[in-house]
């Protein structure tokens, strides 16, 4: 346990930041899943809309350093490849 006021505050901040970052990562995973589900259903228009939304969210997540830039690029590339197969 933190012994000083400063250390207690940093511990509180770390908890808040961890919760926020986990929420952002969950949004990222959900967006990717929504694209995969739409592709599995074979609905091209819904899949394209979900893909555009996911790409935006992936870029935002990577911009905040919550995921690595290579992971963001890989996710976008793989989703786009699956989307092109659907067409």
C-alpha positions in Angstrom: 0.0 0.0 0.0 1.1 3.5 -0.8 2.5 5.4 2.2 2.5 9.0 1.0 -0.3 11.2 -0.3 1.4 11.4 -3.7 1.7 7.7 -4.0 -1.9 7.2 -3.0 -3.0 9.7 -5.7 -0.8 7.9 -8.3 -2.4 4.6 -7.4 -5.9 6.1 -7.8 -4.9 7.5 -11.2 -3.4 4.3 -12.3 -6.7 2.5 -11.5 -8.7 5.0 -13.4 -6.3 4.9 -16.4 -6.3 1.1 -16.4 -10.1 1.0 -16.5 -10.3 3.5 -19.3 -7.6 1.7 -21.4 -9.4 -1.6 -20.9 -12.6 -0.1 -22.1 -10.9 1.3 -25.2 -9.4 -2.1 -26.0 -12.8 -3.8 -25.5 -14.3 -1.3 -28.0 -11.5 -2.2 -30.5 -12.2 -5.9 -30.1 -15.9 -5.5 -30.5 -15.5 -3.4 -33.7 -13.3 -6.1 -35.2 -15.8 -8.8 -34.2 -18.7 -6.8 -35.7 -16.9 -6.8 -39.1 -16.2 -10.5 -38.9 -19.9 -11.3 -38.0 -21.1 -9.2 -40.9 -18.8 -11.0 -43.3 -19.8 -14.4 -42.0 -23.5 -13.4 -42.6 -22.5 -12.4 -46.2 -24.1 -9.0 -45.9 -21.7 -6.8 -48.0 -23.2 -3.4 -47.2 -23.3 -4.0 -43.5 -19.8 -5.4 -43.6 -18.5 -2.4 -45.4 -20.1 0.0 -43.0 -18.8 -2.0 -40.0 -15.3 -2.1 -41.6 -15.2 1.7 -42.0 -16.2 2.1 -38.4 -13.7 -0.4 -37.2 -10.8 1.2 -39.2 -11.6 4.5 -37.5 -11.6 2.9 -34.1 -8.4 0.9 -34.8 -6.6 4.1 -35.8 -7.8 5.9 -32.7 -6.7 3.0 -30.5 -3.3 2.9 -32.1 -2.9 6.6 -31.9 -3.3 6.4 -28.1 -0.7 3.7 -28.0 -3.1 1.1 -26.6 -2.1 -1.3 -29.4 1.1 -1.5 -31.5 1.1 0.1 -34.9 1.9 -3.2 -36.6 -1.1 -4.9 -34.9 -3.4 -2.1 -36.2 -2.0 -2.5 -39.7 -2.4 -6.2 -39.5 -6.0 -6.1 -38.3 -7.0 -3.6 -41.0 -5.3 -5.6 -43.7 -6.9 -8.9 -42.7 -10.3 -7.4 -42.4 -10.0 -5.7 -45.8 -8.8 -9.0 -47.4 -11.9 -10.8 -46.0 -14.1 -8.0 -47.2 -12.7 -8.2 -50.7 -13.3 -12.0 -50.8 -16.9 -11.3 -50.0 -17.3 -9.3 -53.2 
